[in-house]
Amino acid sequence: MFDQATVMIRNDRDISYMDAMIEALESFADMQIDSEGLSSKTVNGLTEILNEADIESIGTDTIRQALQMISLKAIKEDKIQPNFQITPNTIGDVVAYIAAGLLEGNSSISMLDPALGSANLLTTVAAQLKKSLGVSADLYGIENDDTMFELAGVSLDLQKVAAQLYHADAVVDVMVPPVDLIVSDLPVGYYPIDDNVKNFETKAKEGHSFVHHLYLEMSANHLKDGGFGIFVVPSSIFQTTEAKSLLKWMSGRVYLQGILNLPKELFASESAQKSILIMQKTGANAKQAEPVMLGEFPSFKDGKAVQKFLTEIDEWRKNNLK
């Protein structure tokens, strides 16, 4: 139904699939159509779809899966650049599983995604925390891109998830309170505005700085003492020429608690492979895990092997992050 409505609007307005998708999703969220400029045929078709849809009775997990599928179609149709692509539910579920273990015993939780995108990762983790720990998190998200910000907003509306969203550049100072947990599929590449990063310790000595390094530093500044950050990062993050300055910044400010490589099969090439980085801010009762959790996920197609690996993560956490 999401796709049918999107195609109707796209063909009538002659706009991108993504723009049409956002308009269609807003119609489902509000249960009303912005008919201005649309033909009567399209309005009638959209009305028929909305009357058939029963959004209220559909579970949020199903809605989130549908949003992922239609977002994947938008990426394909509009040839969207990699940094704006959706974090797949499989990766989101793994991040959520790790987060639930790290925050076990908390009665209340606050969580931020500083590179919000479509909000798929934030909502996936929030749903898992509620299911596993029985707590509803106070959610915050930062997104600079206009289209992604709109998509995140309508996605949250459809899932009936409350969150405070900031349409801003997360590298520049943002008024978000300190949180217990930061989760993010970090953008990769260079940050273009050198003047904005003068006070960052992770900035490059010459030329543009790696944006994912800057986001890690910014995230540490917005974590409570002892708070955790779980990030999807390039697997090569500690193999570049800038890795030395990143590690130097980490020393004394955060503990690098784990790096878990995601399956190679998820990525187009070995150079595009990503990992899950677990970081904890110093202070409170935080301490460096010994040993740091290192490993590589087995194929997500092998359910038993994945479950075994998750059990190993749990054992490591219980023994090293008490």
Wavefront OBJ file of the C-alpha trace (Angstrom):
o trace
v 0.000 0.000 0.000
v 2.849 2.396 0.793
v 4.365 1.659 -2.623
v 1.077 1.916 -4.524
v 0.354 5.329 -3.034
v 3.928 6.488 -3.689
v 3.840 5.470 -7.360
v 0.508 7.256 -7.866
v 1.874 10.503 -6.415
v 5.225 10.213 -8.214
v 3.607 9.714 -11.607
v 1.091 12.523 -11.085
v 3.496 15.124 -9.692
v 6.549 13.974 -11.731
v 8.835 14.032 -8.685
v 11.416 11.629 -7.225
v 10.304 8.389 -5.613
v 11.666 9.586 -2.237
v 9.704 12.856 -2.289
v 6.555 11.031 -3.364
v 7.137 8.414 -0.673
v 7.333 11.018 2.076
v 4.089 12.614 0.867
v 2.408 9.205 0.730
v 3.593 8.248 4.216
v 2.344 11.563 5.589
v -1.065 10.698 4.138
v -1.038 7.367 5.987
v 0.109 9.034 9.222
v -2.551 11.760 9.071
v -5.186 9.636 7.275
v -5.811 12.500 4.897
v -4.567 13.493 1.438
v -2.894 16.715 0.340
v -4.953 16.897 -2.852
v -3.600 20.224 -4.106
v -2.186 19.729 -7.604
v -3.256 16.080 -7.825
v -5.661 14.765 -10.449
v -9.063 13.505 -9.337
v -8.029 10.018 -10.508
v -5.027 10.033 -8.165
v -7.043 11.460 -5.265
v -9.680 8.760 -5.722
v -7.000 6.061 -5.886
v -5.274 7.337 -2.759
v -8.608 7.598 -0.936
v -9.340 3.969 -1.786
v -5.950 2.835 -0.444
v -6.291 4.860 2.773
v -9.782 3.471 3.359
v -8.430 -0.051 2.932
v -5.428 0.528 5.197
v -5.897 -0.136 8.889
v -2.720 1.447 10.271
v -3.995 1.481 13.849
v -4.261 -2.313 13.993
v -0.872 -3.028 12.384
v 2.000 -3.659 14.802
v 4.948 -1.274 14.850
v 7.355 -4.075 13.898
v 5.393 -4.664 10.698
v 5.219 -0.948 9.941
v 8.967 -0.623 10.511
v 9.640 -3.540 8.144
v 7.368 -1.991 5.505
v 9.163 1.342 5.914
v 12.484 -0.422 5.410
v 11.292 -2.123 2.232
v 9.891 1.044 0.676
v 13.009 2.995 1.679
v 15.160 0.371 -0.051
v 13.077 0.859 -3.198
v 13.598 4.641 -2.937
v 17.366 4.094 -2.668
v 17.314 1.950 -5.808
v 14.929 4.156 -7.796
v 16.626 7.467 -6.968
v 20.207 6.109 -6.763
v 20.654 7.626 -3.306
v 24.230 8.087 -2.041
v 25.520 5.561 0.530
v 25.510 7.910 3.552
v 21.734 8.320 3.204
v 20.967 4.627 2.899
v 18.897 2.928 5.566
v 20.456 0.822 8.326
v 19.066 -2.692 7.688
v 16.918 -4.257 10.397
v 19.403 -7.133 10.747
v 22.136 -4.711 11.830
v 19.665 -2.722 13.913
v 18.603 -5.881 15.733
v 22.225 -6.721 16.591
v 22.870 -3.179 17.903
v 19.642 -3.417 19.908
v 20.641 -6.784 21.398
v 24.009 -5.402 22.523
v 22.367 -2.250 23.913
v 19.833 -4.251 25.933
v 22.650 -6.219 27.569
v 24.711 -3.129 28.379
v 21.765 -1.273 29.922
v 20.300 -4.194 31.853
v 19.030 -3.046 35.241
v 18.309 0.554 34.223
v 14.854 1.814 35.172
v 14.940 4.728 32.732
v 16.978 5.334 29.591
v 17.758 8.255 27.307
v 19.080 7.617 23.807
v 20.404 9.716 20.915
v 21.189 9.073 17.258
v 23.275 12.043 15.997
v 23.097 10.811 12.376
v 19.410 9.948 12.431
v 18.747 9.325 8.746
v 15.385 7.595 8.372
v 15.277 6.846 12.154
v 15.215 3.096 11.440
v 18.103 2.343 13.801
v 16.717 4.522 16.610
v 13.241 2.973 16.455
v 14.618 -0.579 16.150
v 16.761 -0.176 19.277
v 13.983 1.612 21.191
v 11.522 -1.205 20.426
v 14.018 -3.856 21.566
v 14.817 -2.007 24.807
v 11.129 -1.785 25.610
v 10.662 -5.479 24.852
v 13.787 -6.681 26.693
v 14.006 -4.282 29.620
v 10.428 -3.044 29.862
v 11.492 0.608 29.725
v 10.498 3.367 27.336
v 13.489 5.481 26.368
v 13.555 9.257 26.009
v 14.613 9.542 22.372
v 16.593 12.249 20.579
v 17.729 12.481 16.979
v 19.840 14.904 14.936
v 19.656 15.067 11.150
v 21.017 17.732 8.821
v 19.507 16.638 5.501
v 16.038 18.070 4.773
v 14.658 14.945 3.086
v 15.974 12.515 5.701
v 14.654 14.743 8.486
v 11.167 14.651 6.931
v 11.361 10.887 6.454
v 12.427 10.350 10.078
v 9.550 12.491 11.328
v 6.872 10.652 9.368
v 8.409 7.270 10.249
v 8.160 8.085 13.959
v 4.579 9.313 13.501
v 3.542 6.085 11.783
v 5.086 3.997 14.562
v 3.571 6.210 17.279
v 7.051 6.814 18.705
v 7.727 10.069 20.541
v 11.146 11.686 20.052
v 12.763 15.099 20.083
v 14.291 15.735 16.664
v 16.822 18.442 15.821
v 17.240 19.604 12.235
v 20.893 20.518 12.593
v 24.516 19.688 11.864
v 25.590 17.395 14.701
v 29.226 18.506 14.395
v 28.223 22.040 15.373
v 27.141 22.458 18.992
v 23.614 21.080 19.470
v 21.533 21.545 22.600
v 20.882 17.870 23.348
v 21.069 16.808 27.006
v 23.575 14.116 28.041
v 22.185 10.631 27.390
v 22.756 7.061 28.619
v 23.145 5.584 25.156
v 24.115 6.768 21.683
v 23.499 4.518 18.689
v 24.387 5.534 15.158
v 25.282 4.272 11.709
v 27.889 6.968 11.203
v 28.328 8.840 7.922
v 31.659 8.070 6.265
v 33.914 10.471 4.391
v 35.221 13.977 4.892
v 33.547 16.841 6.735
v 33.575 19.833 4.363
v 33.627 22.861 6.709
v 37.051 23.066 8.368
v 36.143 26.140 10.452
v 33.508 24.125 12.337
v 36.026 21.595 13.665
v 38.779 23.863 15.018
v 38.107 22.739 18.589
v 37.918 19.016 17.804
v 40.858 16.885 18.867
v 40.016 14.361 16.141
v 40.355 16.911 13.332
v 42.905 16.239 10.594
v 46.246 18.020 10.805
v 45.869 19.005 7.168
v 42.839 19.143 4.879
v 39.350 17.922 5.665
v 38.683 15.705 8.685
v 36.992 12.310 8.750
v 33.359 12.939 9.600
v 32.997 9.623 11.479
v 35.909 10.604 13.780
v 34.234 13.930 14.529
v 30.940 12.182 15.299
v 32.636 9.892 17.792
v 34.122 12.884 19.622
v 30.831 14.773 19.535
v 29.050 11.674 20.853
v 31.421 11.335 23.796
v 30.626 14.940 24.714
v 26.903 14.091 24.804
v 27.162 10.899 26.865
v 26.667 10.761 30.609
v 29.634 9.496 32.617
v 29.746 5.738 32.120
v 27.322 5.962 29.193
v 27.678 3.760 26.124
v 27.969 4.463 22.409
v 27.308 1.715 19.858
v 28.311 2.744 16.354
v 28.375 1.226 12.886
v 31.755 2.314 11.497
v 34.133 1.363 8.662
v 36.053 -1.808 9.565
v 39.218 0.040 8.517
v 38.695 2.803 11.098
v 41.952 1.995 12.942
v 43.974 1.302 9.791
v 44.052 4.810 8.291
v 46.679 7.527 8.626
v 44.338 9.413 10.988
v 43.865 6.424 13.328
v 46.714 7.522 15.601
v 45.049 10.844 16.452
v 41.714 9.078 16.997
v 43.262 6.643 19.474
v 45.104 9.504 21.185
v 41.812 11.354 21.670
v 40.152 8.207 23.051
v 42.797 7.786 25.741
v 41.461 9.049 29.045
v 38.075 10.094 27.632
v 36.440 6.875 26.519
v 37.063 3.148 26.774
v 37.092 1.191 23.551
v 35.206 -1.866 24.800
v 34.633 -3.837 21.611
v 34.865 -4.042 17.829
v 32.758 -6.646 16.058
v 33.094 -7.012 12.294
v 29.824 -7.470 10.437
v 29.630 -10.293 7.857
v 31.494 -9.515 4.626
v 28.500 -10.772 2.617
v 26.508 -7.668 3.599
v 28.836 -5.370 1.665
v 29.692 -4.843 -1.968
v 33.433 -5.092 -1.337
v 35.915 -5.765 1.458
v 36.817 -2.069 1.573
v 33.147 -1.245 2.247
v 32.877 -3.648 5.208
v 31.609 -2.173 8.465
v 31.926 -3.054 12.125
v 30.082 -2.387 15.361
v 32.196 -0.280 17.712
v 31.308 -0.282 21.434
v 32.558 2.738 23.342
v 32.027 3.739 26.985
v 32.599 7.167 28.455
v 34.916 7.293 31.442
v 33.571 8.169 34.875
v 30.905 6.686 37.152
v 31.715 2.963 37.522
v 33.149 2.543 34.022
v 36.372 0.630 33.524
v 38.342 -0.733 30.617
v 37.232 -4.235 29.668
v 40.020 -6.819 29.724
v 40.086 -8.149 27.118
v 38.445 -5.842 24.589
v 35.694 -7.749 22.747
v 37.003 -8.539 19.268
v 35.361 -10.810 16.725
v 33.518 -11.218 13.444
v 29.889 -12.138 13.091
v 29.179 -15.348 11.222
v 26.855 -15.189 8.226
v 23.433 -13.876 9.233
v 22.028 -16.765 7.172
v 23.360 -19.186 9.799
v 20.974 -18.626 12.695
v 22.625 -21.098 15.078
v 26.090 -19.623 14.561
v 24.759 -16.078 15.100
v 23.006 -17.138 18.320
v 26.228 -18.765 19.543
v 28.150 -15.565 18.803
v 25.572 -13.456 20.655
v 25.914 -15.802 23.632
v 29.674 -15.219 23.580
v 29.051 -11.452 23.618
v 26.790 -11.912 26.653
v 29.453 -13.948 28.465
v 32.100 -11.334 27.709
v 29.821 -8.561 28.969
v 28.979 -10.377 32.213
v 32.642 -11.135 32.910
v 34.140 -7.796 31.878
v 31.503 -5.058 32.201
v 29.912 -5.839 35.560
l 1 2 3 4 5 6 7 8 9 10 11 12 13 14 15 16 17 18 19 20 21 22 23 24 25 26 27 28 29 30 31 32 33 34 35 36 37 38 39 40 41 42 43 44 45 46 47 48 49 50 51 52 53 54 55 56 57 58 59 60 61 62 63 64 65 66 67 68 69 70 71 72 73 74 75 76 77 78 79 80 81 82 83 84 85 86 87 88 89 90 91 92 93 94 95 96 97 98 99 100 101 102 103 104 105 106 107 108 109 110 111 112 113 114 115 116 117 118 119 120 121 122 123 124 125 126 127 128 129 130 131 132 133 134 135 136 137 138 139 140 141 142 143 144 145 146 147 148 149 150 151 152 153 154 155 156 157 158 159 160 161 162 163 164 165 166 167 168 169 170 171 172 173 174 175 176 177 178 179 180 181 182 183 184 185 186 187 188 189 190 191 192 193 194 195 196 197 198 199 200 201 202 203 204 205 206 207 208 209 210 211 212 213 214 215 216 217 218 219 220 221 222 223 224 225 226 227 228 229 230 231 232 233 234 235 236 237 238 239 240 241 242 243 244 245 246 247 248 249 250 251 252 253 254 255 256 257 258 259 260 261 262 263 264 265 266 267 268 269 270 271 272 273 274 275 276 277 278 279 280 281 282 283 284 285 286 287 288 289 290 291 292 293 294 295 296 297 298 299 300 301 302 303 304 305 306 307 308 309 310 311 312 313 314 315 316 317 318 319 320 321 322
